[in-house]
Structure formats: structure tokens, C-alpha cells
């Protein structure tokens, strides 16, 4: 694997960990539900953007073999 490809794989791994923690926080309930409605919406939007970003990285990694 080329160095730039290794960096993309590492970035995907780090993002996956951060996204999993965010999903866990949102799903855990208590702390999340005590946030303002506006902050909850921002975190949900952040989750959506991170998921989309993760999907793009997955596509890029999938294209490495092509």
C-alpha cells in the first residue's frame, strides 16, 4: 500500500472510532437528552456528516484495489 493510501486508511480508522463514540453518546440518553434541542440537532447533524465522510473514505479505499 502506498503512503497516501495508508494515511487514508488511518484517517478512516480514526473517524470510525470518533463516530462510534458519538453514536454511543447520542444513544446513551441521559446526558444527550439534557442538552438543548439545538445542541442535540447539531450533534445529529455532525453524526450525519461524519457518516457521509466515512462512506467517502470507504469508497476511496475500495478504489485502491481497482
ChimeraX attribute file (.defattr): number of C-alpha atoms within 10 A of each C-alpha:
attribute: neighborCount
match mode: 1-to-1
recipient: residues
	/A:1	9
	/A:2	7
	/A:3	8
	/A:4	9
	/A:5	13
	/A:6	12
	/A:7	12
	/A:8	15
	/A:9	17
	/A:10	12
	/A:11	13
	/A:12	19
	/A:13	14
	/A:14	13
	/A:15	17
	/A:16	16
	/A:17	11
	/A:18	14
	/A:19	19
	/A:20	14
	/A:21	12
	/A:22	17
	/A:23	14
	/A:24	12
	/A:25	14
	/A:26	17
	/A:27	12
	/A:28	11
	/A:29	10
	/A:30	10
	/A:31	10
	/A:32	16
	/A:33	13
	/A:34	10
	/A:35	11
	/A:36	10
	/A:37	11
	/A:38	9
	/A:39	13
	/A:40	15
	/A:41	12
	/A:42	12
	/A:43	17
	/A:44	15
	/A:45	12
	/A:46	14
	/A:47	18
	/A:48	13
	/A:49	13
	/A:50	17
	/A:51	16
	/A:52	12
	/A:53	15
	/A:54	19
	/A:55	13
	/A:56	13
	/A:57	18
	/A:58	14
	/A:59	11
	/A:60	14
	/A:61	16
	/A:62	10
	/A:63	9
	/A:64	10
	/A:65	7
	/A:66	5
